């Protein structure tokens, strides 16, 4: 475990976990609570990363368009192939962006 990185403070300040139980969560003694805490933090980080991605690729992307394309893909057979191509391109761009962030770019 990396200490001093601020993880504990984020978890406590956001009230995901209490100050009294943070040590047992981080060392795995409360396994289910530990998994819940880490999943919650991961979800928050993914949402922040996707918001940064949205700002990074402003051209040709809008949240409304992505939602519409997803609806078409799921429920509209006529538009399925076009929507599939758009969603595939969006996912590829996002994963490239994510990889760049991991590499510090």
C-alpha positions, -999 to 999 in steps of 0.1 A, spaced: 0 0 0 12 35 -8 8 58 21 8 96 20 -8 96 -15 -40 112 -2 -62 81 -8 -72 78 28 -81 115 30 -102 114 -2 -121 83 11 -127 98 45 -136 134 33 -160 120 8 -176 99 35 -171 66 16 -155 52 47 -151 64 83 -119 74 99 -122 46 124 -124 18 98 -100 31 71 -71 10 83 -90 -22 82 -104 -14 48 -69 -6 33 -53 -37 48 -81 -59 36 -95 -71 69 -130 -60 59 -129 -75 25 -164 -66 12 -161 -30 25 -126 -27 10 -139 -38 -24 -168 -14 -22 -145 15 -13 -120 7 -41 -149 3 -67 -164 36 -57 -130 55 -60 -124 38 -93 -158 48 -106 -151 84 -95 -117 85 -112 -132 70 -144 -159 97 -145 -132 124 -140 -111 109 -168 -141 107 -192 -149 144 -184 -113 153 -193 -117 132 -225 -148 151 -234 -129 184 -231 -100 170 -250 -120 159 -281 -146 186 -283 -147 184 -321 -172 159 -333 -183 147 -299 -212 156 -277 -227 137 -248 -262 139 -264 -249 125 -297 -232 96 -279 -264 88 -260 -284 90 -292 -260 67 -310 -261 42 -281 -299 42 -282 -298 36 -320 -274 8 -316 -295 -9 -289 -330 -3 -303 -330 8 -339 -320 -20 -364 -318 4 -394 -292 26 -377 -273 -1 -359 -243 -3 -382 -238 34 -384 -241 37 -346 -218 8 -341 -191 25 -362 -195 58 -342 -194 41 -308 -164 20 -318 -145 51 -329 -155 69 -297 -143 39 -276 -110 37 -295 -104 74 -290 -112 72 -253 -89 42 -247 -61 60 -266 -66 90 -244 -67 69 -213 -34 52 -223 -19 86 -229 -29 97 -194 -13 66 -180 19 74 -198 19 110 -185 11 126 -218 
